Protein backbone atom coordinates (compact mmCIF):
# COMPACT_ATOMS: atom_id res chain seq x y z
CA UNK A 1 0.00 0.00 0.00
CA UNK A 2 2.80 2.36 0.89
CA UNK A 3 4.60 1.66 -2.41
CA UNK A 4 1.40 2.30 -4.39
CA UNK A 5 1.05 5.71 -2.66
CA UNK A 6 4.66 6.53 -3.55
CA UNK A 7 4.03 5.41 -7.11
CA UNK A 8 0.83 7.50 -7.29
CA UNK A 9 2.62 10.58 -5.86
CA UNK A 10 5.47 10.04 -8.35
CA UNK A 11 3.03 9.81 -11.29
CA UNK A 12 1.13 12.94 -10.17
CA UNK A 13 4.42 14.82 -9.75
CA UNK A 14 5.60 13.72 -13.17
CA UNK A 15 2.26 14.79 -14.72
CA UNK A 16 2.44 18.22 -13.03
CA UNK A 17 6.05 18.74 -14.20
CA UNK A 18 5.20 17.63 -17.73
CA UNK A 19 2.18 19.99 -17.84
CA UNK A 20 4.26 22.92 -16.63
CA UNK A 21 6.96 22.16 -19.16
CA UNK A 22 4.40 21.78 -21.98
CA UNK A 23 2.72 25.11 -21.17
CA UNK A 24 6.07 26.86 -20.91
CA UNK A 25 7.03 25.45 -24.31
CA UNK A 26 3.76 26.69 -25.81
CA UNK A 27 4.40 30.21 -24.48
CA UNK A 28 7.91 30.15 -25.91
CA UNK A 29 6.65 28.82 -29.22
CA UNK A 30 4.06 31.59 -29.46
CA UNK A 31 6.74 34.23 -28.98
CA UNK A 32 8.99 32.70 -31.65
CA UNK A 33 6.20 32.26 -34.23
CA UNK A 34 5.02 35.87 -34.18
CA UNK A 35 4.49 36.87 -37.84
CA UNK A 36 7.42 38.78 -39.31
CA UNK A 37 6.96 42.27 -40.70
CA UNK A 38 7.82 42.03 -44.39
CA UNK A 39 8.82 44.55 -47.05
CA UNK A 40 9.72 44.20 -50.71
CA UNK A 41 12.25 45.92 -52.97
CA UNK A 42 12.53 45.92 -56.76
CA UNK A 43 16.28 46.02 -57.44
CA UNK A 44 15.76 46.47 -61.21
CA UNK A 45 13.74 49.63 -60.55
CA UNK A 46 16.56 50.93 -58.35
CA UNK A 47 19.15 50.21 -61.05
CA UNK A 48 17.05 51.86 -63.76
CA UNK A 49 16.34 55.00 -61.73
CA UNK A 50 19.44 55.49 -59.59
CA UNK A 51 21.30 58.74 -60.29
CA UNK A 52 24.42 57.19 -58.75
CA UNK A 53 24.25 54.32 -61.26
CA UNK A 54 23.46 56.70 -64.13
CA UNK A 55 26.55 58.81 -63.35
CA UNK A 56 28.71 55.68 -63.40
CA UNK A 57 27.15 54.56 -66.69
CA UNK A 58 27.83 57.98 -68.25
CA UNK A 59 31.46 57.83 -67.08
CA UNK A 60 31.86 54.33 -68.53
CA UNK A 61 30.21 55.35 -71.82
CA UNK A 62 32.73 58.20 -72.17
CA UNK A 63 35.60 55.84 -71.42
CA UNK A 64 34.26 53.31 -73.91
CA UNK A 65 33.99 56.00 -76.61
CA UNK A 66 37.63 56.92 -76.00
CA UNK A 67 38.77 53.30 -76.25
CA UNK A 68 36.67 52.74 -79.37
CA UNK A 69 38.20 55.85 -80.99
CA UNK A 70 41.69 54.49 -80.25
CA UNK A 71 40.80 51.11 -81.77
CA UNK A 72 39.16 52.78 -84.77
CA UNK A 73 42.37 54.76 -85.38
CA UNK A 74 44.42 51.55 -85.35
CA UNK A 75 41.89 49.89 -87.67
CA UNK A 76 42.13 52.83 -90.10
CA UNK A 77 45.92 52.51 -90.13
CA UNK A 78 45.56 48.80 -90.91
CA UNK A 79 43.12 49.52 -93.74
CA UNK A 80 45.51 52.12 -95.16
CA UNK A 81 48.42 49.67 -95.03
CA UNK A 82 46.33 47.01 -96.75
CA UNK A 83 45.39 49.41 -99.56
CA UNK A 84 49.02 50.47 -99.84
CA UNK A 85 50.09 46.82 -100.12
CA UNK A 86 47.74 46.35 -103.07
CA UNK A 87 49.81 48.87 -105.02
CA UNK A 88 53.09 47.01 -104.46
CA UNK A 89 54.50 44.00 -106.20
CA UNK A 90 53.96 40.86 -104.14
CA UNK A 91 57.30 39.63 -102.74
CA UNK A 92 59.17 42.92 -103.25
CA UNK A 93 61.23 44.39 -100.41
CA UNK A 94 58.70 47.22 -99.93
CA UNK A 95 55.85 44.71 -99.92
CA UNK A 96 57.56 42.54 -97.28
CA UNK A 97 58.41 45.58 -95.14
CA UNK A 98 54.77 46.74 -95.31
CA UNK A 99 53.54 43.20 -94.57
CA UNK A 100 55.70 43.11 -91.42
CA UNK A 101 54.41 46.53 -90.32
CA UNK A 102 50.84 45.42 -90.96
CA UNK A 103 51.31 42.19 -88.97
CA UNK A 104 52.74 44.16 -86.02
CA UNK A 105 49.86 46.66 -86.10
CA UNK A 106 47.34 43.82 -86.44
CA UNK A 107 48.85 42.17 -83.35
CA UNK A 108 48.71 45.44 -81.40
CA UNK A 109 45.11 46.01 -82.52
CA UNK A 110 43.98 42.51 -81.47
CA UNK A 111 45.85 42.68 -78.13
CA UNK A 112 44.40 46.11 -77.28
CA UNK A 113 40.90 45.03 -78.28
CA UNK A 114 41.12 41.92 -76.09
CA UNK A 115 42.58 43.90 -73.19
CA UNK A 116 39.92 46.63 -73.43
CA UNK A 117 37.15 44.01 -73.47
CA UNK A 118 38.57 42.36 -70.35
CA UNK A 119 39.14 45.72 -68.64
CA UNK A 120 35.56 46.84 -69.28
CA UNK A 121 34.16 43.50 -68.06
CA UNK A 122 36.19 43.73 -64.84
CA UNK A 123 35.10 47.34 -64.24
CA UNK A 124 31.43 46.46 -64.79
CA UNK A 125 31.72 43.51 -62.39
CA UNK A 126 33.50 45.56 -59.71
CA UNK A 127 30.92 48.35 -59.98
CA UNK A 128 27.99 45.92 -59.91
CA UNK A 129 29.37 44.23 -56.78
CA UNK A 130 29.93 47.60 -55.07
CA UNK A 131 26.51 48.94 -56.07
CA UNK A 132 24.72 45.75 -54.97
CA UNK A 133 26.50 45.86 -51.59
CA UNK A 134 25.38 49.51 -51.25
CA UNK A 135 21.81 48.54 -52.14
CA UNK A 136 21.87 45.77 -49.52
CA UNK A 137 23.15 48.22 -46.88
CA UNK A 138 20.44 50.77 -47.76
CA UNK A 139 17.76 48.07 -47.70
CA UNK A 140 18.91 47.14 -44.18
CA UNK A 141 18.84 50.80 -43.06
CA UNK A 142 15.36 51.45 -44.46
CA UNK A 143 14.05 48.13 -43.11
CA UNK A 144 15.33 48.90 -39.60
CA UNK A 145 13.84 52.41 -39.69
CA UNK A 146 10.53 50.95 -40.91
CA UNK A 147 10.50 48.16 -38.30
CA UNK A 148 10.68 45.38 -40.90
CA UNK A 149 12.02 41.92 -40.09
CA UNK A 150 12.39 40.62 -43.66
CA UNK A 151 12.81 42.28 -47.06
CA UNK A 152 12.24 40.25 -50.21
CA UNK A 153 13.30 41.07 -53.75
CA UNK A 154 10.21 41.58 -55.90
CA UNK A 155 11.14 41.87 -59.56
CA UNK A 156 8.49 42.29 -62.23
CA UNK A 157 8.38 39.75 -65.03
CA UNK A 158 8.02 41.55 -68.36
CA UNK A 159 5.60 39.82 -70.67
CA UNK A 160 5.74 38.97 -73.45
CA UNK A 161 9.28 37.72 -72.98
CA UNK A 162 11.94 38.12 -75.67
CA UNK A 163 12.40 34.34 -75.87
CA UNK A 164 11.64 31.11 -74.01
CA UNK A 165 15.01 31.06 -72.20
CA UNK A 166 14.45 34.57 -70.82
CA UNK A 167 10.89 33.70 -69.79
CA UNK A 168 12.01 30.61 -67.89
CA UNK A 169 14.82 32.56 -66.21
CA UNK A 170 12.33 35.25 -65.12
CA UNK A 171 9.94 32.62 -63.75
CA UNK A 172 12.72 30.81 -61.85
CA UNK A 173 14.12 33.97 -60.28
CA UNK A 174 10.82 35.70 -59.48
CA UNK A 175 10.03 34.66 -55.90
CA UNK A 176 7.41 37.22 -54.87
CA UNK A 177 4.29 36.68 -56.94
CA UNK A 178 2.13 39.20 -55.09
CA UNK A 179 2.52 41.83 -52.40
CA UNK A 180 0.35 44.61 -51.06
CA UNK A 181 1.41 48.04 -52.30
CA UNK A 182 2.21 49.30 -48.80
CA UNK A 183 5.00 46.73 -48.37
CA UNK A 184 7.16 48.17 -51.18
CA UNK A 185 10.14 50.20 -49.87
CA UNK A 186 11.88 50.56 -53.27
CA UNK A 187 11.43 54.35 -53.38
CA UNK A 188 12.91 54.80 -49.91
CA UNK A 189 15.90 52.56 -50.72
CA UNK A 190 16.49 54.42 -54.02
CA UNK A 191 16.45 57.78 -52.21
CA UNK A 192 18.87 56.49 -49.54
CA UNK A 193 21.22 55.05 -52.17
CA UNK A 194 21.37 58.26 -54.22
CA UNK A 195 21.80 60.37 -51.08
CA UNK A 196 24.96 58.44 -50.13
CA UNK A 197 28.33 59.14 -51.74
Helices and strands as residue ranges (DSSP letters): H 2-32, E 38-41, H 43-49, H 51-86, H 93-146, E 150-153, H 164-173, G 181-183, H 186-195
